Amino acid sequence: MPGSSQHSSPGFTGAASRLITAWALLGGILLLAVVAVNMISIVGSVFGKPFPGDFELTEMGVAVAVFAFLPYCQLVGANVSADIFTSGASRRTIAVFTMFASLVALGFAGLLIWRMYFGMLNQKDYDYTTTILQIPHWMAFVPILVSLALLALAAFVTLLRDVSVLSKG
């Protein structure tokens, strides 16, 4: 795993890696909670007592969990890549492409933070809520924005790592 040695390293990179990993684990716990809500709802509907708002909780929970996994995927290099195009490339060429990908991820994270922040404000201004449970939509944006900030951090960490690899030749 490309980023696994970063978890044990001291300093900024190690702290960032541990924080990103913990956030992804929280995303996994949230996903397990979504599964539990769905199981309770299915079993409850057999007895005529389904869990009210299970679809709403599933939508919000899965969205938040997916965003929680993005920084970890960036950190460990688990994002989708088209290796078929670089299978014959030199290590240096691949390192340049990897560095470019980290730059793109950093820019993309910044763009998403900017637009999602204003999306959250829009949801809050218009008081959008879920239909059954009346949960304000903007509340789901908060952990998503944290995830995007961590994605930017992960992209910065991988960019530092990529520059280091390129500078060593």
Backbone as ProteinMPNN parsed JSONL, in Angstrom:
{"seq_chain_A": "MPGSSQHSSPGFTGAASRLITAWALLGGILLLAVVAVNMISIVGSVFGKPFPGDFELTEMGVAVAVFAFLPYCQLVGANVSADIFTSGASRRTIAVFTMFASLVALGFAGLLIWRMYFGMLNQKDYDYTTTILQIPHWMAFVPILVSLALLALAAFVTLLRDVSVLSKG", "coords_chain_A": {"N_chain_A": [[0.843, -1.167, 0.0], [0.784, 2.136, -0.981], [0.625, 4.42, 0.758], [0.828, 3.457, 3.344], [3.147, 3.447, 4.941], [3.25, 6.024, 5.717], [1.558, 6.353, 7.862], [2.861, 5.673, 10.212], [4.856, 7.496, 10.345], [6.497, 10.301, 11.875], [5.505, 13.685, 12.776], [4.014, 16.172, 10.59], [3.043, 14.785, 8.245], [2.567, 12.16, 9.204], [0.675, 12.684, 11.248], [-1.402, 13.787, 9.727], [-2.028, 11.575, 8.144], [-2.921, 9.726, 10.054], [-5.192, 11.079, 11.03], [-6.781, 11.213, 8.703], [-7.166, 8.494, 8.215], [-8.583, 7.767, 10.534], [-10.907, 9.263, 10.101], [-11.94, 7.999, 7.83], [-12.495, 5.507, 8.939], [-14.538, 6.259, 10.692], [-16.416, 6.9, 8.769], [-16.9, 4.333, 7.808], [-18.08, 3.181, 10.073], [-20.386, 4.733, 10.175], [-21.596, 3.847, 7.821], [-22.124, 1.208, 8.544], [-24.03, 1.736, 10.505], [-26.074, 2.729, 8.904], [-26.739, 0.416, 7.507], [-27.685, -1.073, 9.668], [-29.975, 0.433, 10.37], [-31.512, -0.02, 8.091], [-31.851, -2.799, 8.288], [-33.331, -2.96, 10.664], [-35.601, -1.616, 9.836], [-36.561, -3.33, 7.825], [-37.059, -5.715, 9.248], [-38.867, -4.648, 11.066], [-40.954, -3.933, 9.329], [-42.009, -6.387, 8.706], [-43.42, -6.945, 10.953], [-45.251, -4.949, 10.852], [-44.307, -2.474, 11.699], [-42.453, -0.427, 10.417], [-39.273, 1.327, 10.213], [-39.483, 4.708, 10.572], [-38.563, 7.087, 8.133], [-36.368, 5.8, 7.098], [-35.349, 5.759, 4.469], [-34.543, 8.401, 4.124], [-32.509, 8.641, 6.067], [-30.784, 6.748, 5.037], [-30.056, 7.85, 2.54], [-28.735, 10.256, 3.321], [-26.786, 9.249, 5.085], [-25.244, 7.456, 3.495], [-24.23, 9.223, 1.577], [-22.628, 10.939, 3.167], [-20.826, 9.04, 4.177], [-19.542, 8.101, 1.831], [-18.15, 10.407, 1.011], [-16.452, 10.548, 3.192], [-14.662, 8.535, 2.691], [-13.132, 9.375, 0.528], [-10.745, 11.032, 1.119], [-9.009, 9.1, 2.235], [-8.734, 7.285, 0.144], [-7.322, 8.904, -1.66], [-4.986, 9.309, -0.189], [-3.794, 6.745, 0.026], [-3.501, 6.035, -2.579], [-5.611, 4.772, -3.913], [-7.421, 5.551, -5.777], [-9.275, 5.525, -8.871], [-7.484, 4.529, -11.701], [-5.928, 4.625, -14.932], [-4.073, 2.369, -15.725], [-3.302, 0.997, -17.962], [-2.442, 2.754, -19.891], [-0.016, 3.625, -18.947], [1.573, 1.439, -18.624], [3.915, 0.767, -19.994], [5.538, 2.865, -19.419], [8.281, 4.83, -18.097], [9.64, 4.888, -14.716], [10.018, 7.473, -13.866], [8.303, 8.939, -15.564], [5.841, 7.946, -14.741], [5.918, 8.872, -12.113], [5.789, 11.616, -12.574], [3.217, 11.814, -13.692], [1.751, 10.922, -11.483], [2.296, 12.945, -9.655], [1.074, 15.06, -11.012], [-1.565, 14.146, -10.886], [-2.004, 14.365, -8.135], [-1.903, 17.14, -7.874], [-4.153, 17.838, -9.405], [-6.127, 16.61, -7.84], [-5.904, 18.155, -5.525], [-6.67, 20.691, -6.484], [-9.269, 20.05, -7.342], [-10.446, 19.325, -4.916], [-10.39, 21.794, -3.614], [-12.127, 23.261, -5.282], [-14.524, 21.808, -4.904], [-14.932, 22.203, -2.131], [-15.414, 24.95, -2.057], [-17.802, 25.179, -3.673], [-19.567, 23.383, -2.396], [-19.769, 24.522, 0.11], [-21.196, 26.868, -0.413], [-23.488, 25.638, -1.379], [-24.376, 24.426, 0.963], [-24.998, 26.698, 2.48], [-27.095, 27.655, 0.922], [-29.016, 25.616, 1.224], [-29.487, 25.945, 3.912], [-30.453, 28.598, 4.06], [-32.904, 28.368, 2.72], [-34.248, 26.632, 4.31], [-34.489, 23.83, 3.809], [-35.658, 20.583, 4.471], [-35.71, 17.088, 5.41], [-38.413, 14.989, 4.424], [-39.906, 13.237, 6.177], [-38.553, 12.939, 8.73], [-37.797, 15.527, 9.166], [-35.173, 16.542, 9.158], [-32.73, 18.992, 8.838], [-31.362, 19.662, 5.65], [-28.865, 20.909, 5.341], [-27.29, 20.034, 7.403], [-26.068, 17.629, 6.687], [-24.134, 18.517, 5.021], [-22.054, 19.492, 6.56], [-20.278, 17.383, 7.694], [-19.494, 16.491, 5.187], [-18.115, 18.666, 4.126], [-15.979, 18.691, 5.922], [-14.818, 16.276, 5.159], [-14.039, 16.961, 2.563], [-12.157, 18.95, 3.105], [-10.274, 17.346, 4.348], [-9.681, 15.767, 2.154], [-8.357, 17.643, 0.57], [-6.154, 18.022, 2.246], [-5.072, 15.419, 2.177], [-4.417, 15.291, -0.541], [-2.472, 17.256, -0.605], [-0.531, 16.088, 1.058], [0.086, 13.8, -0.482], [1.064, 15.103, -2.709], [3.379, 16.317, -1.666], [4.794, 13.97, -1.111], [5.045, 12.951, -3.716], [6.586, 14.935, -4.978], [8.891, 14.658, -3.493], [9.677, 12.075, -4.27], [10.178, 12.529, -6.985], [12.258, 14.397, -6.796], [14.304, 12.87, -5.775], [14.932, 11.36, -7.863]], "CA_chain_A": [[0.0, 0.0, 0.0], [1.684, 3.254, -1.097], [0.601, 5.394, 1.843], [0.779, 2.829, 4.655], [4.299, 3.839, 5.738], [3.01, 7.386, 6.177], [0.801, 6.32, 9.119], [3.762, 5.565, 11.351], [5.865, 8.548, 10.319], [6.209, 11.396, 12.803], [5.319, 14.998, 12.188], [2.82, 16.59, 9.857], [2.545, 13.731, 7.357], [2.02, 11.076, 10.019], [-0.543, 13.152, 11.912], [-2.432, 13.893, 8.688], [-2.409, 10.209, 7.749], [-3.726, 9.127, 11.125], [-6.475, 11.775, 11.042], [-7.523, 10.789, 7.51], [-7.55, 7.095, 8.431], [-9.649, 7.755, 11.555], [-12.126, 9.791, 9.475], [-12.464, 6.933, 6.967], [-13.08, 4.495, 9.823], [-15.832, 6.794, 11.125], [-17.307, 6.714, 7.62], [-17.283, 2.924, 7.808], [-19.023, 2.987, 11.179], [-21.644, 5.334, 9.725], [-22.187, 2.935, 6.837], [-22.688, 0.088, 9.313], [-25.26, 2.234, 11.138], [-27.091, 2.783, 7.838], [-27.161, -0.971, 7.29], [-28.495, -1.454, 10.834], [-31.275, 1.096, 10.238], [-32.258, -0.74, 7.052], [-32.243, -4.107, 8.825], [-34.409, -2.711, 11.63], [-36.788, -1.254, 9.07], [-37.069, -4.532, 7.139], [-37.636, -6.593, 10.27], [-40.037, -3.953, 11.597], [-42.083, -3.975, 8.396], [-42.616, -7.721, 8.797], [-44.351, -6.862, 12.069], [-46.099, -3.781, 10.666], [-43.699, -1.305, 12.343], [-41.199, -0.049, 9.752], [-38.518, 2.451, 10.77], [-39.847, 5.906, 9.797], [-37.453, 7.899, 7.635], [-35.176, 5.0, 6.798], [-34.793, 6.186, 3.182], [-33.865, 9.677, 4.351], [-31.266, 8.369, 6.783], [-29.907, 6.018, 4.123], [-29.515, 8.815, 1.568], [-27.776, 11.148, 3.972], [-25.677, 8.471, 5.645], [-24.371, 6.948, 2.429], [-23.529, 10.376, 0.99], [-21.583, 11.362, 4.103], [-19.818, 7.979, 4.244], [-18.761, 8.094, 0.588], [-17.212, 11.532, 1.076], [-15.457, 10.253, 4.226], [-13.663, 7.614, 2.144], [-12.326, 10.015, -0.512], [-9.38, 11.394, 1.519], [-8.201, 7.892, 2.42], [-8.409, 6.776, -1.195], [-6.262, 9.76, -2.187], [-3.779, 9.104, 0.61], [-3.159, 5.446, -0.245], [-3.418, 5.799, -4.024], [-6.639, 3.797, -4.284], [-8.363, 6.121, -6.737], [-9.308, 4.862, -10.171], [-6.437, 4.976, -12.622], [-5.887, 3.893, -16.199], [-2.698, 1.869, -15.792], [-3.008, 0.447, -19.287], [-1.747, 3.783, -20.658], [1.32, 3.856, -18.404], [2.234, 0.157, -18.34], [5.257, 0.744, -20.572], [6.224, 4.127, -19.119], [9.369, 4.775, -17.115], [9.249, 5.258, -13.347], [9.985, 8.935, -13.796], [7.072, 9.378, -16.228], [4.736, 7.605, -13.833], [6.018, 9.792, -10.968], [5.289, 12.915, -13.034], [1.759, 11.677, -13.792], [1.225, 10.816, -10.117], [2.361, 14.293, -9.097], [0.025, 15.822, -11.685], [-2.84, 13.68, -10.326], [-2.13, 14.97, -6.805], [-2.237, 18.55, -8.105], [-5.556, 17.879, -9.843], [-6.952, 16.289, -6.666], [-5.882, 19.324, -4.649], [-7.527, 21.703, -7.111], [-10.649, 19.565, -7.336], [-10.92, 19.429, -3.531], [-10.656, 23.212, -3.371], [-13.348, 23.622, -6.02], [-15.67, 21.2, -4.225], [-15.144, 22.895, -0.848], [-16.013, 26.25, -2.385], [-19.177, 25.05, -4.148], [-20.388, 22.706, -1.383], [-20.016, 25.481, 1.18], [-22.316, 27.717, -0.836], [-24.653, 24.762, -1.423], [-24.849, 24.283, 2.338], [-25.652, 27.957, 2.856], [-28.355, 27.71, 0.191], [-29.939, 24.692, 1.89], [-29.825, 26.531, 5.206], [-31.277, 29.794, 3.82], [-34.244, 27.99, 2.286], [-34.806, 25.718, 5.313], [-34.836, 22.514, 3.26], [-35.575, 19.488, 5.441], [-36.214, 15.813, 4.912], [-39.873, 14.974, 4.497], [-40.494, 12.531, 7.32], [-37.879, 13.238, 9.997], [-37.571, 16.979, 9.238], [-33.754, 16.837, 9.402], [-32.267, 20.01, 7.884], [-30.408, 19.147, 4.664], [-27.542, 21.506, 5.483], [-26.511, 19.305, 8.409], [-25.261, 16.61, 6.016], [-23.027, 19.197, 4.353], [-20.962, 19.764, 7.504], [-19.245, 16.345, 7.608], [-18.999, 16.421, 3.809], [-17.096, 19.712, 4.018], [-14.804, 18.193, 6.653], [-14.216, 15.272, 4.282], [-13.38, 17.647, 1.445], [-10.951, 19.574, 3.656], [-9.316, 16.254, 4.522], [-9.246, 15.398, 0.809], [-7.324, 18.624, 0.199], [-4.982, 17.685, 3.056], [-4.505, 14.187, 1.618], [-3.802, 15.638, -1.828], [-1.239, 17.986, -0.29], [0.433, 15.088, 1.558], [0.568, 12.986, -1.613], [1.871, 15.991, -3.552], [4.696, 16.376, -1.022], [5.431, 12.664, -1.324], [5.381, 12.839, -5.139], [7.708, 15.854, -5.244], [10.056, 14.024, -2.87], [10.072, 10.953, -5.135], [10.763, 13.106, -8.2], [13.524, 15.062, -6.496], [15.312, 11.83, -5.526], [15.251, 10.725, -9.148]], "C_chain_A": [[0.894, 1.238, 0.0], [1.732, 4.179, 0.105], [0.714, 4.793, 3.23], [1.968, 3.208, 5.523], [4.124, 5.241, 6.301], [2.315, 7.398, 7.538], [1.725, 6.322, 10.327], [4.798, 6.674, 11.378], [5.482, 9.675, 11.279], [5.913, 12.689, 12.049], [4.007, 15.174, 11.454], [2.218, 15.465, 9.032], [1.91, 12.583, 8.136], [0.728, 11.46, 10.703], [-1.693, 13.253, 10.908], [-2.928, 12.514, 8.284], [-3.287, 9.549, 8.798], [-5.117, 9.762, 11.191], [-7.357, 11.316, 9.884], [-8.006, 9.35, 7.662], [-8.684, 6.997, 9.455], [-10.967, 8.245, 10.957], [-12.759, 8.727, 8.571], [-13.101, 5.825, 7.808], [-14.434, 4.967, 10.371], [-16.863, 6.686, 9.998], [-17.788, 5.277, 7.523], [-18.282, 2.6, 8.904], [-20.392, 3.562, 10.815], [-22.357, 4.426, 8.728], [-22.785, 1.707, 7.523], [-23.983, 0.505, 10.013], [-26.394, 2.322, 10.119], [-27.624, 1.379, 7.558], [-28.056, -1.43, 8.445], [-29.886, -0.834, 10.761], [-32.124, 0.36, 9.204], [-32.701, -2.115, 7.527], [-33.411, -3.958, 9.798], [-35.707, -2.385, 10.893], [-37.411, -2.469, 8.384], [-37.737, -5.472, 8.143], [-38.903, -5.952, 10.845], [-41.22, -4.006, 10.656], [-42.74, -5.349, 8.35], [-43.679, -7.719, 9.898], [-45.239, -5.615, 12.003], [-45.568, -2.509, 11.321], [-42.382, -0.944, 11.654], [-40.562, 1.165, 10.424], [-38.86, 3.704, 9.961], [-38.604, 6.694, 9.379], [-36.208, 7.12, 7.267], [-34.54, 5.396, 5.467], [-34.025, 7.493, 3.335], [-32.517, 9.473, 5.032], [-30.265, 7.632, 5.894], [-29.264, 6.969, 3.125], [-28.436, 9.686, 2.188], [-26.554, 10.385, 4.47], [-24.711, 7.965, 4.592], [-23.59, 8.098, 1.791], [-22.373, 10.815, 1.887], [-20.468, 10.317, 4.15], [-18.94, 7.958, 2.997], [-17.736, 9.224, 0.597], [-16.13, 11.281, 2.116], [-14.358, 9.332, 3.705], [-12.728, 8.271, 1.135], [-10.918, 10.402, -0.061], [-8.473, 10.181, 1.683], [-7.797, 7.3, 1.076], [-7.293, 7.593, -1.835], [-4.936, 9.45, -1.487], [-3.045, 7.818, 0.234], [-3.094, 5.105, -1.727], [-4.434, 4.79, -4.522], [-7.689, 4.378, -5.218], [-8.267, 5.375, -8.058], [-8.193, 5.421, -11.04], [-6.464, 4.089, -13.863], [-4.449, 3.422, -16.435], [-2.323, 1.328, -17.157], [-2.218, 1.455, -20.133], [-0.314, 4.004, -20.18], [2.097, 2.566, -18.159], [3.65, 0.085, -18.901], [6.071, 1.984, -20.258], [7.321, 3.925, -18.083], [8.857, 5.183, -15.74], [9.128, 6.776, -13.209], [8.701, 9.486, -14.422], [5.869, 9.115, -15.341], [4.74, 8.534, -12.628], [5.498, 11.178, -11.346], [3.762, 12.882, -13.128], [1.115, 11.621, -12.406], [1.224, 12.187, -9.446], [1.268, 15.18, -9.708], [-1.353, 15.442, -11.136], [-3.067, 14.264, -8.93], [-2.482, 16.443, -6.911], [-3.7, 18.71, -8.516], [-6.483, 17.598, -8.664], [-7.012, 17.468, -5.707], [-6.78, 20.432, -5.202], [-8.991, 21.322, -7.078], [-11.244, 19.66, -5.933], [-11.252, 20.879, -3.195], [-11.937, 23.679, -4.042], [-14.591, 23.064, -5.326], [-15.959, 21.855, -2.882], [-15.89, 24.199, -1.088], [-17.487, 26.101, -2.736], [-20.086, 24.375, -3.116], [-20.689, 23.637, -0.21], [-21.204, 26.377, 0.812], [-23.606, 26.897, -1.005], [-25.248, 24.57, -0.041], [-25.582, 25.552, 2.783], [-27.007, 28.098, 2.174], [-29.405, 26.826, 0.858], [-30.408, 25.275, 3.226], [-30.752, 27.742, 5.036], [-32.722, 29.436, 3.483], [-34.916, 26.982, 3.222], [-35.27, 24.387, 4.725], [-34.647, 21.454, 4.33], [-36.037, 18.199, 4.767], [-37.713, 15.761, 5.202], [-40.405, 14.378, 5.794], [-39.877, 12.971, 8.648], [-37.6, 14.73, 10.202], [-36.137, 17.34, 9.641], [-33.327, 17.894, 8.387], [-31.194, 19.439, 6.948], [-28.994, 19.669, 4.908], [-26.674, 20.751, 6.481], [-25.628, 18.229, 7.788], [-24.049, 17.241, 5.329], [-21.824, 19.386, 5.275], [-19.909, 18.655, 7.471], [-18.691, 16.174, 6.186], [-17.917, 17.474, 3.591], [-15.829, 19.326, 4.778], [-14.076, 17.172, 5.789], [-13.463, 15.923, 3.129], [-12.125, 18.376, 1.902], [-9.868, 18.52, 3.867], [-8.831, 15.72, 3.176], [-8.161, 16.351, 0.323], [-6.035, 18.346, 0.972], [-4.286, 16.435, 2.505], [-3.811, 14.459, 0.285], [-2.499, 16.395, -1.609], [-0.155, 17.027, 0.194], [0.968, 14.244, 0.408], [1.393, 13.83, -2.575], [3.275, 16.135, -2.979], [5.471, 15.088, -1.257], [5.883, 12.525, -2.772], [6.553, 13.731, -5.514], [8.985, 15.26, -4.668], [10.579, 12.883, -3.746], [10.744, 11.488, -6.402], [12.117, 13.751, -7.935], [14.649, 14.075, -6.237], [15.702, 11.113, -6.815], [14.649, 9.396, -9.217]], "O_chain_A": [[1.706, 1.384, 0.914], [2.805, 4.681, 0.438], [0.7, 5.532, 4.215], [1.821, 3.288, 6.743], [4.79, 5.603, 7.271], [2.467, 8.357, 8.295], [1.4, 6.914, 11.356], [5.551, 6.784, 12.347], [4.302, 9.966, 11.473], [6.059, 12.758, 10.829], [3.039, 14.442, 11.661], [1.015, 15.216, 9.106], [0.842, 12.094, 7.771], [-0.216, 10.671, 10.743], [-2.819, 12.854, 11.203], [-4.13, 12.314, 8.103], [-4.276, 8.892, 8.471], [-6.11, 9.061, 11.385], [-8.547, 11.061, 10.071], [-9.13, 9.027, 7.28], [-9.632, 6.235, 9.265], [-12.028, 7.704, 11.269], [-13.98, 8.576, 8.555], [-14.132, 5.27, 7.427], [-15.365, 4.172, 10.499], [-18.037, 6.414, 10.246], [-18.948, 5.026, 7.195], [-19.221, 1.833, 8.69], [-21.425, 2.961, 11.107], [-23.575, 4.26, 8.788], [-23.842, 1.224, 7.117], [-24.923, -0.285, 10.103], [-27.544, 2.022, 10.44], [-28.829, 1.188, 7.392], [-29.066, -2.098, 8.224], [-30.875, -1.504, 11.058], [-33.316, 0.143, 9.417], [-33.806, -2.555, 7.207], [-34.363, -4.737, 9.759], [-36.782, -2.833, 11.29], [-38.632, -2.621, 8.361], [-38.843, -5.96, 7.911], [-39.895, -6.64, 11.083], [-42.363, -4.112, 11.1], [-43.912, -5.46, 7.99], [-44.701, -8.399, 9.793], [-45.9, -5.267, 12.982], [-46.323, -1.551, 11.482], [-41.311, -1.129, 12.233], [-41.233, 1.931, 11.116], [-38.553, 3.758, 8.77], [-37.707, 6.931, 10.189], [-35.124, 7.689, 7.136], [-33.316, 5.373, 5.343], [-32.965, 7.663, 2.733], [-31.511, 10.056, 4.628], [-29.057, 7.858, 5.982], [-28.057, 6.901, 2.89], [-27.347, 9.829, 1.631], [-25.42, 10.831, 4.293], [-23.496, 8.035, 4.773], [-22.404, 7.947, 1.497], [-21.262, 11.036, 1.406], [-19.29, 10.673, 4.16], [-17.722, 7.811, 3.1], [-16.579, 9.017, 0.23], [-15.003, 11.748, 1.952], [-13.241, 9.347, 4.223], [-11.628, 7.766, 0.908], [-9.963, 10.128, -0.789], [-7.3, 10.227, 1.312], [-6.659, 6.869, 0.894], [-6.411, 7.032, -2.485], [-3.894, 9.345, -2.133], [-1.818, 7.806, 0.136], [-2.676, 4.007, -2.093], [-4.154, 4.032, -5.451], [-8.736, 3.765, -5.43], [-7.286, 4.679, -8.32], [-7.986, 6.632, -11.104], [-6.956, 2.961, -13.836], [-3.713, 3.999, -17.236], [-1.138, 1.213, -17.473], [-1.422, 1.064, -20.987], [0.515, 4.519, -20.932], [3.168, 2.595, -17.551], [4.501, -0.597, -18.33], [7.178, 2.144, -20.773], [7.292, 2.977, -17.299], [7.773, 5.754, -15.614], [8.243, 7.284, -12.521], [8.084, 10.397, -13.871], [4.985, 9.962, -15.208], [3.676, 8.945, -12.165], [4.844, 11.84, -10.54], [3.092, 13.819, -12.692], [0.055, 12.208, -12.186], [0.272, 12.547, -8.754], [0.621, 15.953, -9.002], [-2.207, 16.307, -10.941], [-4.194, 14.617, -8.58], [-3.279, 16.946, -6.118], [-4.396, 19.605, -8.036], [-7.505, 18.265, -8.502], [-8.066, 17.748, -5.137], [-7.557, 21.036, -4.462], [-9.855, 22.16, -6.82], [-12.407, 20.031, -5.774], [-12.273, 21.159, -2.568], [-12.734, 24.402, -3.445], [-15.592, 23.765, -5.179], [-17.124, 22.044, -2.53], [-16.868, 24.508, -0.407], [-18.334, 26.8, -2.18], [-21.249, 24.754, -2.977], [-21.757, 23.543, 0.396], [-22.097, 26.61, 1.627], [-24.699, 27.421, -0.791], [-26.468, 24.551, 0.122], [-26.652, 25.482, 3.387], [-27.959, 28.6, 2.774], [-30.55, 27.241, 1.035], [-31.564, 25.119, 3.617], [-31.721, 27.893, 5.78], [-33.653, 30.119, 3.911], [-36.03, 26.531, 2.954], [-36.325, 23.875, 5.1], [-33.623, 21.416, 5.011], [-36.664, 18.216, 3.707], [-38.204, 16.418, 6.12], [-41.272, 14.97, 6.436], [-40.595, 13.332, 9.58], [-37.21, 15.144, 11.294], [-35.909, 18.308, 10.366], [-33.542, 17.711, 7.189], [-30.237, 18.812, 7.401], [-28.025, 18.939, 4.701], [-25.448, 20.823, 6.41], [-24.549, 17.945, 8.308], [-23.051, 16.563, 5.085], [-20.688, 19.435, 4.803], [-18.737, 18.953, 7.238], [-17.545, 15.759, 6.011], [-16.91, 17.2, 2.939], [-14.723, 19.608, 4.317], [-12.849, 17.2, 5.698], [-12.373, 15.481, 2.764], [-11.134, 18.42, 1.173], [-8.692, 18.764, 3.598], [-7.692, 15.268, 3.067], [-7.167, 15.924, -0.264], [-4.944, 18.428, 0.407], [-3.062, 16.401, 2.384], [-2.74, 13.915, 0.016], [-1.532, 16.197, -2.344], [1.002, 17.138, -0.21], [2.171, 13.997, 0.329], [2.328, 13.321, -3.193], [4.255, 16.081, -3.721], [6.663, 15.117, -1.565], [6.981, 12.034, -3.034], [7.421, 13.323, -6.286], [10.046, 15.348, -5.287], [11.787, 12.747, -3.936], [11.765, 10.955, -6.838], [13.023, 13.659, -8.764], [15.819, 14.395, -6.452], [16.673, 10.359, -6.853], [14.802, 8.7, -10.22]]}, "name": "protein", "num_of_chains": 1, "seq": "MPGSSQHSSPGFTGAASRLITAWALLGGILLLAVVAVNMISIVGSVFGKPFPGDFELTEMGVAVAVFAFLPYCQLVGANVSADIFTSGASRRTIAVFTMFASLVALGFAGLLIWRMYFGMLNQKDYDYTTTILQIPHWMAFVPILVSLALLALAAFVTLLRDVSVLSKG"}
